[in-house]
Amino acid sequence: MPGKDGQIILDLSGVLAIDNAGTATLVGLWREARDRGAVLQLAGVSGAVLQKLNEFRVSSEVVAAPKPAGVWESLGGRSWHGLQGVGEFVVLAADVTVGAVLSVLRPRSLRWAALAQQMSLMGSQALGIVGLITFLIGLTLAFQSAYQLRQFGAAIYVATLTAISMVREMGPLITAILVAGRSGSSITSEVATMKVGEEIDALHVMGIPFVDYVAVPKLLAMVLAVPLLTILADGFGIMGGWVVGTVYLDIAPLPYLQKTIDSLVAKDLATGLIKSAVFAWGIALIGLYYGMGVRGGAQEVGRATTASVVSSIFFIIVADSLFSILFYVVLG
């Protein structure tokens, strides 16, 4: 860290021991600073390090360790880093979104093979887990609503409640959370591994844009696959409610399905699909952002993947809340 009047302060508070090579490095830094008219001072030196430095004149330049940042300084530093992160995310989101739009307008520039592969990974291969979970969610919704509605002789309305809940809320929400944990983490780990292995730098050297080659196929595949998964998830959830209605509530199969169809309108399906498309857009961009931000080795790849999933789920919950308020005010 810079000091006053040409002073350079080197904080060694995290160094517990030092060998001959480290000591030689400090001596070289001290001499280079002296030759350039600066003063190198060592702060936070432990006893073992000080004992080693006593063999050289560098020990005379030991000063007290700098005071740790206060509460307000720490808060300001975190806020500043947070704003920088938001700015970087906005730039990345703009670049990838514009690239995706241009690829749609110019289909020849799109890597169709990569798009098909990503859609298979994010869509068809995720259908099993999404279908199972949403079927169980629909089953649970029907059981919970039947517990109350049967008391009033209104068991048939289980079909209405389950269908609307799945199509407008639970279908898009559960699908997005599952995709964030399954495919969002995959995007982060893949891009982070490319970053650590310097594959992204190699693409730049070869003149291949990372956005067009890697990011755009992933974003388009996510935005296309998640709404399709949501439609299937809605069907599985309604099927779970149908099982409860016909087996537990003794409702005839056809009247249950007819009540389900009558209770749904076009705006219900549109609401769920709009939500799922926005969720997919956010999951893909968050995965790309955390993957591009990795610095270090394999351990950082794991940390970035975890942070990506947590941030994606947080984004999904917040966006879902805002959409619920918006649609309630606008659509009723």
Secondary structure, 3 states (H helix, E strand, C coil): CECCCCEEEEECCCCCCCCHHHHHHHHHHHHHHHHCCCEEEEECCCHHHHHHHCCCHHHHHEECCCCCCCHHHHHHHHHHHHHHHHHHHHHHHHHHHHHHHHHHHCHHHCCHHHHHHHHHHHCHHHHHHHHHHHHHHHHHHHHHHHHHHHHHCCCCHHHHHHHHHHHHHHHHHHHHHHHHHHHHHHHHHHHHHHHHCCHHHHHHHCCCCHHHHHHHHHHHHHHHHHHHHHHHHHHHHHHHHHHHHHHCCCCCHHHHHHHHHHHCCHHHHHHHHHHHHHHHHHHHHHHHHHHHCCCCCHHHHHHHHHHHHHHHHHHHHHHHHHHHHHHHHHCC
